[in-house]
Amino acid sequence: MDGWQSGQPAIVDATASGYPIRSLKDVPAGWYYVQAVLNKYETFHRGDGKTVKLHMDQGEGQLWNISPGNLYSKPRKIFFPSDKKEWLSTPISIALTETIPPIATPADTKYIRHIRIQSAALTKFWGRPMFLSAIVLVPEASTSTPQRASR
């Protein structure tokens, strides 16, 4: 939903596509746990003049279910009766009250260094600060003190 605002209801009905069941009207009667997750997208005004909406990786590897800043609801148990008209016409309120927290920055150790560098070229192209990250394994010889003289 483009431009969806906090507190504004979003309607998900039988016209919405689903998986593995294509439509809510095809869900068999019974008890179900339901939960909503909102995968946030950003608008990028790229350096090539194009504007695109994409999910920005937050260090989670594009996994929407653990992406920091995404919103989700607490799971709820609901009953879908066999009379489809009844439950398809009765709204079920689900509130996005939870936020996936940021990923903790890993600490450096004697042998591991975490490096993050802003890329000027990527920042210019994507129209927002973009960073490259690396994890460097430091060899034993470079961690000892004092430094060994080379021969």
N, C-alpha and C positions, 0 to 999 in steps of 0.2 A: 504494500500500500504506500504509494508515494505521498508524502506530506502528512502522514497520520500523526495526530497530536495526542499527547498524554491525556487520559480521561475520556477520550473519544471512543465510543464502541466500534468494534469491527465485527462484521457479521460473516460467519463461516456457515454456509448452508449446503444443501444438496447439490448446488451447482459448482462447488469447489472440487477440484481434482484431489484425489488422495491415493495413497499407496499403503498397503497392498490392495485395499478395497478402493475402487475408483470413486465412489460417491457415498455420502452418509446414508442415502436411501437404501444402499445395499448392505448395510451393517446388520447382521443377524441380531434378533432380540437377545437381551441378557445384560448382565452387569459388566461394566467396563471401568477402567481407570483412564481418565483423560488429563492431559496436560498440554498447555500451549507454550511454544517457544518462539520468540521473535529474533530472527537473525538480522541484525542491523546492517544496512548498506550505507555507503558514503557516496557523495557526488564528487567526481574527479573532473576538473577542467584541465585536460591534458595539453601539453605543449604543441601537439599536432592540430589543435583546434577542436578536437572532438570532446564531447562531454559524455561520461559513462557513469553508471551506478554499479558499484561493486562492494563486496564485503572486504574490508581491510583486515589482513592478517594481523593478529595481536600477539604473535609468537606461539600460537597454538597449532599452527599448521593447517589453517582453513577448516578446522573442525568446529562447526557451528554449535555443537552441544557443549563445548567447553570454552567458547570464545568470549573473552572478557568484554563486559558491557552489554552482551545479549541479555534480553529479559525473558523470564519464564514464570509460569504459574506453579503453585503447589499442586500436586496430583489430587484429583477428586474422583471418588467412586460414584458413578451414575448408572441408572438403569435405562436401557433402551427397550420400551415395550414392543410387542408384536404389531400394535397398531401404529404404523409408520406416520400416518397423518397427524396423530397426536404429538409425537415427539419432534417431528420435523417442523411443526408450527409453534412449539413451545421453546423459547430461547433458554439456553443454559449459560449463565454468566460465569466467565472464567477471567480472573484478573491477573495481569502480569505484575506481580508484586515483588519478585525476586530479581536480582542482578548477578550475573556471573562475575566474580571478583577478578581483579588483575592477577596475572601470573607473577609470582615472586621472582625478583631478579636473583639468579644463582650467584652465590659467593665464589670468588676466586679461591683457589687452594695453592698449595706448593707446586703442584704439577699442572693445574688447569687455569687458564686465563680466558675470560669472556670479554670479547672486544665488540664494540658497536661504533660504527663510523657513518656519519651522514654522507650520502652520495649526492654530489652537486648535480651530476647528469640526471639521475633518477628523480631528484627533487624538482628540477626544471621541467622534465617531461610530465610527471604526474601532477604538478601544480600544488604540492604539499611536501613537507619534510619526509624524506624516505631514507631508511637506514639499511646498512648491510651489517650482518652479525657473523661472528666466527667464534669457535671454541678452539683454543690452541693448547695442544699438549706440550708442556715444557719438558725438555730432556733433563735427566738427573744432573748432568754435568753443569748445566746453566743455573741450577738451584743451589749449588754448594757455594760456600763462602770461605776463603777468598777465591776469586777467579783464577783458574789455572793458566799459566803462561803457555802460549803456543810455541812449538819448536820450529 
